[in-house]
């Protein structure tokens, strides 16, 4: 899979762990996903495609290489504020 993607958790997994996350849709299966504020900014800046974790896991199980870009400064800052890093 050669495209820039943003991997997002499905809304079916429960509420988002990131305050101010908003719902969106996976570009492949259409299921609802949570997009964090930093993700929204990246989508606009880098023209990313939103995929849910299950779709990414399916691609990986089928042997496709799914390249994850390194965390961007916006994402790192968001994780620091949440105490994840």
N, C-alpha and C positions, 0 to 999 in steps of 0.2 A: 504494500500500500504506500504509494509515493504521494503524500499530500501532508500539509501541515494540519495537525489535529489538536483539539483540546479535549482531553478525556474527562468526562463528568460523571458523577454518581447519579444513578437513577432516583427519581423522586419516590419510586415504590419502596426504596430502602428506608424511608422515613424522612424526618426533617433534616435539613442541611446543618452541618456542624459550623458553617460559616455564616455569621450574621449578615443580613442584607443580600443573601443569595436570591436569585430569581429563577423561576422555572423557564426552561427552553425545551427544544425537541432534538433528539438524536437525528442527524442527517440521514442515517441509514434505515433505522427501524421505526422512527417516529415516537418512540417512548419518551416520556417526560424525564428531564434531567435537571439537576441543580447547577447553576452557573454562578460562581462566586464573583464579587465585584472585580477582583483582579482579572478573572477570566473574561469578563465583559470587555474590559479595556484591551486585553490582548486580541480578542476576536476582531475588534475594530482596527487595531494597529497592525496586526500581522495577517489579517484575512484568514483566520483559522476555521476549520470545519469542526463542528461539535459532534462527538461520538460518545455514546454511553459506554461504560466499562464492559457490559456484556458483549457488545459488538466488537470491541477491541480484543477481548479474550477469545471470541470466536475466530477472528482473523489469525490470532497467534496460534490457536489450536489447529487451524488449517495449514499451518506452516508459513504463513505470510509474515514478513518482517514489518513490525509496527515500530517506527522510529519515534521515540519520545524526545521532544526537545528539552533541554535543561530548563529547570525552573527559572522563570524570568524575575527581574527585580521586584515587580509588583506582587508576584506570588510569594517570594521570599519574605517580603515585608508583611504580607497578610498572615503568613505562618508565624512569624515572630510575634505579631500582636496576639495571636491565639495561643502562644506558648508551645507551639509544635516544634520549633527549632531551638 
